[in-house]
């Protein structure tokens, strides 16, 4: 399955993104990552609840996204 079973590591996320995204859509596209969305697109989002644990692999990305929304 993923390289670092049973835990989830950053490389696992990259593998999942590659498997999930269409081949023509790069991982750096705003449709692939909300972190790359323009501010006007984020402003159009409804209110959201963001939950992240202290051991979260993408903890810094969660904080960054929370600051942008």
PANURO-383920 format. One record per atom (N, C-alpha, C, O): residue in three letters; x, y, z. Coordinates in steps of 0.1 Angstrom, whole numbers, plus 5000, padded with zeros to 4 digits. Layout:
# residues N
ALAXYZ...
# end
This chain:
# residues 69
UNK500849885000UNK500050005000UNK500950125000UNK501550164990UNK501050195011UNK501850315012UNK503250285018UNK503350185025UNK504250365016UNK505550325020UNK505750315035UNK506550235039UNK505150395043UNK505450395057UNK504350335067UNK504150385078UNK503750225062UNK502750165071UNK503350125084UNK504550095084UNK502650125095UNK501250165097UNK501050315099UNK499850355100UNK502050385101UNK501850535103UNK501750605090UNK501950545079UNK501250725091UNK501150815079UNK502150915079UNK502250995088UNK502950925068UNK504051015067UNK503851105055UNK502951085047UNK504651215054UNK504451305042UNK504551235029UNK503751265020UNK505451135028UNK505551065015UNK504250985012UNK503950975000UNK503550945022UNK502250875020UNK501250975014UNK500450935005UNK501251095019UNK500351205013UNK500651224998UNK499751244990UNK501951234995UNK502351254981UNK501951134973UNK501451154961UNK502051014978UNK501550894970UNK500050904968UNK499550874957UNK499350934979UNK497950944978UNK497451054968UNK496551034960UNK498151164968UNK497851274959UNK498051224944UNK497251254935UNK499151164942UNK499451104929UNK498351014924UNK497951014912UNK497950924933UNK496950824930UNK495550894928UNK494750844920UNK495251004935UNK493951064935UNK493751164924UNK492651164918UNK494751244921UNK494651354911UNK494751304897UNK495451204894UNK493951364888UNK494151334874UNK495551354869UNK496251444874UNK496051274860UNK497451294855UNK497851434850UNK498951474852UNK496851504844UNK497151634839UNK497151744849UNK497551854846UNK496651714861UNK496551814872UNK497751804881UNK497951704888UNK498651904881UNK499851904890UNK499451914905UNK498451984908UNK500251864914UNK499951874928UNK500052024932UNK499552054943UNK500652104925UNK500852244928UNK499652334923UNK499652454925UNK498652274918UNK497452344913UNK496452374925UNK496352294934UNK495852494925UNK494952524935UNK493752424937UNK493252404948UNK493352364926UNK492352254928UNK492852134935UNK492052064941UNK494152114935UNK494752004942UNK495052034957UNK495051944965UNK495352164960UNK495752204973UNK495052334977UNK495352434971UNK494252334988UNK493652464992UNK494652564996UNK494352684996UNK495852525000UNK496852615004UNK497252704993UNK497752814995UNK497052664981UNK497452734969UNK496352814963UNK496552884952UNK495152804968UNK493952874963UNK494153034965UNK494753074975UNK493653104955UNK493753254956UNK492853304968UNK491853234971UNK493153414974UNK492353464985UNK490853474982UNK490053454990UNK490553524970UNK489153534966UNK488353404966UNK487153404970UNK489053294963UNK488453164964UNK488253124978UNK487153064981UNK489153144986UNK489053115001UNK487953195007UNK487253145016UNK487853325003UNK486753405009UNK485353365006UNK484453395013UNK485253284995UNK483953234991UNK483553104999UNK482353064998UNK484453055007UNK484152935014UNK483152965025UNK483253065031UNK482252865029UNK481452885040UNK482252865053UNK483452815052UNK481752905065UNK482552885077UNK482852735078UNK482152645075UNK484052705083UNK484552575085UNK485152545098UNK485752645104UNK485152425103UNK485852385115UNK487052305111UNK486952205103UNK488152345116UNK489452275112UNK489952215125UNK490152285135UNK490252085125UNK490752015136UNK492051945133UNK492151875123UNK493051965141UNK494351905139UNK494951865152UNK494951945162UNK495551745153UNK496151705165UNK497651745166UNK498251775155UNK498251735177UNK499651775179UNK500651685171UNK501651735168UNK500251565169UNK501151475161UNK500851475146UNK501351385139UNK499951565142UNK499551565128UNK500751585119UNK501651675121UNK500851505108UNK501951525099UNK501951655092UNK502951715089UNK500751705089UNK500551825081UNK500151945091UNK499352025087UNK500651945103UNK500252035113UNK500552185109UNK499652265110UNK501752205104UNK502052345099UNK501152385088UNK500752505087UNK500852295078UNK499952325067UNK498552365072UNK497952445067UNK498152285083UNK496852315089UNK496752455095UNK495852525093UNK497852495102UNK497952625108UNK497952735097UNK497152835097UNK498752715086UNK498752805075UNK497452825069UNK497052935066UNK496752715066UNK495452725060UNK494452795069UNK493652875064UNK494452765082UNK493552835091UNK493852985091UNK492853065093UNK495053025090UNK495353175090UNK494853235077UNK494453355077UNK494853165066UNK494453225053UNK492953225051UNK492453315044UNK492153145058UNK490753135056UNK490053245064UNK488853255064
# end
